[in-house]
Structure formats: C-alpha cells, structure tokens
C-alpha cells in the first residue's frame, strides 16, 4: 500500500490533553477529514473537539440525529473517498451494530471510537467499564473480523487515532478504538511527533472492487468518482459487486475471505507489549486502563521478590493468540484482570495452555493496583 | 391576578435539577394536569437524572426510564397491555427532551402517531442536549452556540418545526405550552387526556445552564419567547384546526436574544435575519389559524 509522511497538525513536542482530545487529534493528524457523531457520555468531548477543529481545518463535521445515522454517514463518506470516523459509547455502539456488519461485509474502511462506560444498557453513564470487548467482535450478525485496539494512555489515544485509519485502509475493514472512560477522561502529557505516516488508498479503477484471486486477499478500495462503475451492496456480491444472493459458492468465498484477510495477517496486525517478562513465573495479561494498574501491581510484587510480569494487549481483535500462547509456555500461571465479568479471559484460556486466574470488577471504578497485588499473592 | 391551578402536587421538592430548570417546572405543571392514575415513560434526557434515585424520587407516579430512541414505542406497549387488562383509566405519558423527540426519537414518535396510539407525548424543549453537556439538537435555534456548534460555526439552520411534523400526522391534538403560562399548560394537559388517540404537547423549558443565563430568569425568558412570537402558544386539532391561544405583544427578538450568553456572538445582521424568520413563521401561523 502506498504510504506518505505528513506533517503533524499540532506543534511537535509536549502537549497536555485528555485522551478524548488526543484520539481526535491523532485522527486529524492522520488525515481524518469527516466526522459524524451524536453526543453521548463519556465520549462527547471527541465530538466537541471535532466540531471546533474540523471547520478550522476546512474539513467537514456533521452532527447526526442518532448513532445509526452517524455510522452510516461515515460509511457513505468513506465510499466517496474520505477518511471518516465517529465516536460513541455503549448504547450508541449497540445502535451501530447493523452498520458495523455492513461495513465489514462491504469492506469499508472506517474508524469507530467506543469510549466504554459501565453497562449494560444506560448503566453508569459517567463511570468506567470494559464490557464492549465481545460486542466489538460479535455485535453484528454473521461471521466477520473487525480490528479493535485498546489504548491505555492519552499518548496511545493519539497514536491509535491515527493507526486505526492506517489499519482500516490497509485491510479495508472497520477499526474500533476500544477506549474506556478512564482513558478518555485522563489528562496527561502526550508527545506529538513532527510527522505521521499515512496509508493511502491504492487506486486501481479497473480492478475488481470486491474480490481477489487469493482466498485471503484485500481488493483495492475504489471510490465514487474514480472512474469505475461501482455498486456497493450489503447483499452477497461477487468480485465485481453484482448481487449473488442465491449462489452458495460466491457467499462462501466472500465470507471466508473476509475472515481470512484479517486472521491470516494477525502477525502484522496484532501488537502486544512485554513488561518484565524475561524471568517471570507468573504474568498478568491486561489491556486498556487495567494494564496500568497491572503494571503498578507488577512493580509492587517485584519489590516483594515475586517474579511477575505483564503482557499488555494493544490489539484485542484479531486476538493476539500467538503472543498469549507463547507466554503460556513460559510462565506457570496467567492472571487476567478485567473491568467486566470475563470477556478477554475466554480468549486467553483458549490460547494459553497454562492455568489462568481471573479477576472481575464491574462497579464502575478502575481496578486498584493494591487489589491486584493481594489477588496475585492469593492465586500464585 | 392569582393563578388558578389544581392544588395537588405530584412532584416533591428535592429533585436533582439545576437551579431555575424549566424542565422541572414543566413536570410539576404536567402532573397537576394529569389524573390520579398515570404512568410515565421517560427516554434518556435530563429527566433521567432529575427525578432522583428510587426510592428518593421526586415523582409520585410510576416511571419507566427507557432507551433514547424509544419514547413512542415503549408507551405504545404500556398502553396495549393496560388496554388488554381492561384498564382504560390510567394515562400513559411519554416525557421526552428535545433531542429524544426531534432527533433520535422521531421515528418511534412518528410510528406511534401514525398508529394513533392512545398516549400523551410531551416534549420539554430546552433546545439542546443539556444532560450530556449542551450539544446541538434539531431543536437548537438558528445562531445558537452549543459545544457542537461553537461560536466559530454557530448553528446555521432553523429549528425543526416539530408541531408541523406532528400536525401532518393528523393526530387529534397537538399544542405548544410554556412554563410561563401554567394555567394554559395545565388546561392543555387536561384537554389532551380527555381525548382518545395520540396527543402531543411541545413545552418550552428554558435551561439556565445551557443558555448561559442567570437561573432566576428562566420563567421570564419563557414569557419573552411567547411575547416575541418566537414560541407562540397555539393548538392544532386533528392536524388542521389551528387556534392561537394568546396574542403576543410582538416584542423584537433582540429582547429575548440579548439576555442570553448562547447568542452573544450574533451580529445586528444575524438578529435581523432571525427577526425575519420569526415574522415569517408568525404570519404563516396566523394564516393557518384563519383557515382553521
């Protein structure tokens, strides 16, 4: 895929901002030129920031009448050539599920930031949760493979705001930044680099827009106005985009390719970060804000002479199962703390091959490192 | 002149609204107009919070807090079940904000109106998404600042005419009401619940927090909105018979706009354009009332 380096919009160097502002700035730096959204706590600051910044930059902002409209405007914009995104939280994310499946099936590059709050339903609108992990993967019907990222800091909100667009364009897939309220509302230092690397769409107007020879290929993304006659449909379609709603082979090939194009590229998509794992006998596997608590717990346990480490998952979908399997071969026990009743836990168990202990907290609060230290001492 | 209102109170003190909240005042008048037996369906809005946590709720009626987009639908279900159980006495009332009515809830409201469900739907209009921090809605007026229509690019379009939309459904009764005219509002609630079918009340409910005004002037602002013809008081029966309930003095819109922080960036030309819009709307309403 062609990439280019673009100058950052913000002055390079140190800035102080919230995670929500940072993810908006990261997206803008990566060329996001359309935002459509609907207010919802705790993500509204992203929309408010975009409402101010996009007109300043001569780009487009639209407030929509609900989240279904927001995500569908983003899909429309993507097909007309924009780098488009929306942001929301649980209840709005639920409304977006039909369109998420549409985007996966039509291979529409787009970015959704879900700043998770304590669900289900309205839940605790201003409090933190991480209950949308499985929804991000399975929320729409049928088989498909979205990409979901899990930031743990304002810096990573900035970085992933841009990276999400690159993944979306590279693999023609909806990318979800699965943030949490605690990260969205976290004010901290971020370092803005002088430039950002941006993946550009490969223009190939003559190519088949919805199929490849390889069973796991990514076709070039066309856009309205590129010169090819284009029909985009959420019904089963052949490589040229013709509706084939009765053909078993076309359906099977398409559904299988959509999964394979992501799963076969796990090694290039999935990112994890190792902390103090070299000599670890037990390891936390954590993501999002909880990984911050886990890292602090690791430091405290190390101070008590315990050989504990942390594997931080920056990608949640596709699940980085190789990294977890590798960890499972090196440690005696894996500890999975989550702000839900066990969502990533199941994926870890499938991959780990070693005993897995779990810690669940759904009280709308972040998990305190002290709680993880006591728990780790109990189970290791 | 003393105000003549039903003396019963079905809203306790101790609610959680901001000082001067028009929506809290409006609820008090709604409950004065309703009979003893009523069920409220409240989609996401300021009133999801204002009522307070059960059992410390300020309301003496049962409430079904529901999802943002479902005000018309949930009330339809409640009504169907009551009817099936032979209870035709209990009133089913949806109480929704402007975002939940003009925007995300419009589809389910339209569906309920098309089926002519026997419900009263009340929209209290504070002209933005106030509960989530003052984002623009379909009810936000031209030129207003909100966090999603910042002063660099204030709302360019008109406020959606929800009354025309509802009248076009030919429902038995639609009316505007204001917290500055409690007798008019209570009368309209009483009239609405005396009729069968879908009834719609559009209640003007100033928001000091979002409009950037002192909390003690919300009732005054509501009165000014009526007297400037920005928000005239009128009724529409069966979608066609228009009655204007109060002849406004016709103050210039400046009187209303100049008192509010959300409009302070507007220029003379902006205000002239808004005045022209208001005049045009008023002439149109008068013409409709003449036909009716």
Interface residues (C-beta under 8 A of the other chain):
Chain A: X38 X39 X40 X41 X44 X47 X48 X51 X52 X55 X56 X61 X63 X65 X66 X67 X91 X95 X121 X122
Chain B: X44 X48 X65 X67 X68 X69 X99 X103 X104 X106 X129 X132 X133 X135 X136 X138 X147 X148 X149 X150 X152 X153
